[in-house]
């Protein structure tokens, strides 16, 4: 019974160390590095260059008509 308690405590300690080490090594979302990586300086958002699809309306309306 004592061995099971010791193994349970060891497993719980390993889980706690694993979770804390993951938290300690992660980047802070409020750091300046994270802000630079998220949106680099001098970059503008991309605008989608979508062609005009209305020229195909007649074709698709014939496909949908029964």
C-alpha positions as CSV (number, residue, x, y, z in Angstrom):
1,X,0.0,0.0,0.0
2,X,2.9,2.4,0.8
3,X,4.4,1.7,-2.6
4,X,1.1,2.7,-4.4
5,X,1.0,6.0,-2.4
6,X,4.6,6.8,-3.3
7,X,4.0,6.0,-7.0
8,X,0.8,8.2,-6.9
9,X,2.7,11.1,-5.4
10,X,5.6,10.7,-7.9
11,X,3.1,10.7,-10.8
12,X,1.3,13.8,-9.4
13,X,4.6,15.6,-8.9
14,X,5.6,14.7,-12.5
15,X,2.3,16.1,-13.9
16,X,2.7,19.3,-11.9
17,X,6.3,19.8,-13.1
18,X,5.3,19.1,-16.7
19,X,2.4,21.6,-16.6
20,X,4.5,24.3,-14.8
21,X,7.5,23.9,-17.2
22,X,5.2,24.3,-20.1
23,X,3.8,27.5,-18.6
24,X,7.3,28.8,-17.7
25,X,8.7,28.3,-21.2
26,X,5.8,29.8,-23.1
27,X,6.0,33.3,-24.6
28,X,4.1,36.0,-22.8
29,X,1.3,37.4,-25.0
30,X,1.9,40.8,-23.6
31,X,5.6,40.9,-24.5
32,X,6.9,43.2,-27.2
33,X,8.4,40.3,-29.0
34,X,5.0,38.6,-29.3
35,X,3.5,41.9,-30.6
36,X,6.2,42.2,-33.3
37,X,5.9,38.7,-34.4
38,X,2.1,38.9,-34.5
39,X,2.1,42.0,-36.8
40,X,5.6,42.9,-38.2
41,X,6.3,46.6,-38.7
42,X,5.8,48.0,-42.2
43,X,3.4,45.2,-43.2
44,X,-0.1,46.0,-44.4
45,X,-3.0,43.6,-44.4
46,X,-3.5,41.7,-47.6
47,X,-6.6,42.6,-49.6
48,X,-8.2,39.7,-51.5
49,X,-8.2,40.4,-55.3
50,X,-11.4,38.5,-56.2
51,X,-12.6,38.6,-59.8
52,X,-16.1,39.7,-60.6
53,X,-18.3,36.5,-60.5
54,X,-21.4,38.1,-61.9
55,X,-20.4,37.3,-65.5
56,X,-21.1,33.6,-64.7
57,X,-24.6,34.2,-63.2
58,X,-26.4,33.2,-66.5
59,X,-24.5,29.9,-66.7
60,X,-25.2,28.9,-63.1
61,X,-28.9,30.0,-63.3
62,X,-29.3,27.6,-66.3
63,X,-27.7,24.8,-64.2
64,X,-30.1,25.4,-61.3
65,X,-33.2,25.6,-63.4
66,X,-35.3,22.5,-63.8
